[in-house]
Amino acid sequence: EFQAPAATERILKWLDAPHPKPFFLFALYWEPHSPYNPPPEHDIFKTSAYPDVTNTGWDLLTGRLFRWADLGDVNAIERMTELYDGKIHFVDSYVGKLLQKLRASGLDRNTVVMLTSDHGEMLYSHPDDYLTFDHRSLYDQVMHVPGILWGANIPHGKTVKAIAQHIDIAPTFLALAGLPAKPDAQGVSLAPAYQDKPRDVHQYVFGEQDVLEPLRSVRDQRYKLILNLRTGKQQLFDDVADPGEFKNLAQREPAITKKLSAVLDRWRRENEPPAAERNARWLDAIRKSAPVTVIDEVTTGAHLQLTGGGWHREDQKSNFNGGCFWAEPAHPGEAPRTATWRVDNPMLGTYRISIWYGGLQSGTLSSNTPFSITSQHGSQPFTLDQTKPTNGWRVLATVKDPISVTLTNQANGRVIVDAVKFERLPD
């Protein structure tokens, strides 16, 4: 069920009511969001790429575009992009109704509207570390979102190249209303940027992610540095010459990397809580959440990460939810293919980790498939005989503070990628 029609109806009724005092209205549209399922009248961007296939969920049938795209099917990625664009077109029609109401009522003469989003989508742009159409990472595909101002005293058709953040929205609206920002606000008003007043909005802007992988970022007008707190990996991108952020310049530009790293370190010291406090917050959240997470091959958010290409899919009842991925064994001297199962939130405490795999209709399966469990305390290897299906969940190990489970195809036969279950045990 779509939420935009009902939300818009409530907003329009509210705007019809008398408002003797100035008001602030926050209108949130859940769409566009996965699953990407625009109504047929908005599915207007379709091409020859699976034009009759839609995306309405995450099971074997309704989420099949995810499975095809995970295996590198460019037509599946194209079709999902078309459906995503259709969902944006759908929401845009309802945003238009709000703007029409403001014009019709005369409110546009003393009202300012800002259109923005909480994130973009990866659209399989960085499959080597985030195999997903969904939103994860601090790449610009996720971080660069609209910031469109419209209304009273806002110049038409003007593009401002200043870098800004969501924390600037409240100071901007307060300034336009003739009010001061909160004394502790870190954001600033964006009004001077479009009023051609000679000052930068920000010299640097920052980003952080603690789902899937702990990442921090800083960027100036040209360069962005992304730091992986778990691995220490640094990525430096020239966002002017390389807006897709595909070329890591960290080794080639050590001075810029060092400068931005120092800026990021200072920001983290000033803004992040101590590690013990941060872990205590996570532990409280974990205790309140569901104790079991299952990662299958039909998933979003790069919870299952495949590397190396050459993966195949197969549907068979013995596999979890009726489907799996598989790969041929690595040839001598060939780089291994890997599959990694991981969850969004940190796993703190003791977890029972179980695995499920069935079989294939043909071909020789591996009797020595290498698995490993990575935790905050190291890595633990396992070897499984995949010629024998699990016939349900098989416990792999009980581990403290796990991070991920990984399989490789350095085996003597075909390897199966199916489902992993992470089950938090009582303290």
Secondary structure, DSSP 8 states (H G I E B T S, - for coil): --SHHHHHHHHHHHHHS---S----------S-SS----GGG-----SSSTT-----SSTTTTHHHHHHHTT-HHHHHHHHHHHHHHHHHHHHHHHHHHHHHHHHTGGGG-EEEEE-S----TTSSTTT---SS--SSSHHHH---EEEEETT--TT--------GGGHHHHHHHHTT----TT-----SHHHHTT-SS-S-S-EEEEE-SSS-EEEEE-SSEEEEEETTT--EEEEETTT-TT-----TTT-HHHHHHHHHHHHHHHHHH---HHHHHHHHHHHHHHS-SEEEE-SS-STTSEEEESS--EEEE-TTSGGGEEEEE----TT----EEEEE-SS---SEEEEEEE----SSS-B-SSEEEEEEETTEEEEEEE-TTS--SS-EEEEEEESEEEEEEE--SSSBEEE-EEEEEE---
